[in-house]
Amino acid sequence: MSLAVEEECPVSLSLLGRLYRSSPEGLAVLVSTVPSQVRATLALYCYRRAHLQSIGLAIASTCSQAELVHELGRVGHDLFAQAQAEQPTSPKPTLAKSQRGVTLATGRLWQPPSLG
């Protein structure tokens, strides 16, 4: 029985550590410094690891579908679709408290029992 060969990280472990510890905004800045071919491979590398999966999807979302498919084949197509599905949707506008309509209670209000 042989152990599977560990996939080599496409970026330095130092950069991978910074990606892991960064905020979403910091992640975007760091990822922009990585060439697109390496970015696609890095997205897959991270996605395949449970603790880095969200980072992998965030990285994949910075790649075009063509880049991912070119570098990763069919897996790139699937990764692109997953990354697009995970993109946060813009929040729906909500009315401020002062703009919300007023509702009036109907029916009987609760009254505490009398003490005497």
Secondary structure, 3 states (H helix, E strand, C coil): CCCCCCCCCCCCHHHHHHHHHCCHHHHHHHHCCCCHHHHHHHHHHHHCCHHHHHHHHHHHCCCCHHHHHHHHCHHHHHHHHHHHHHCCCCCCCCCCHHHCCCCCCCCCCCCCCCCC
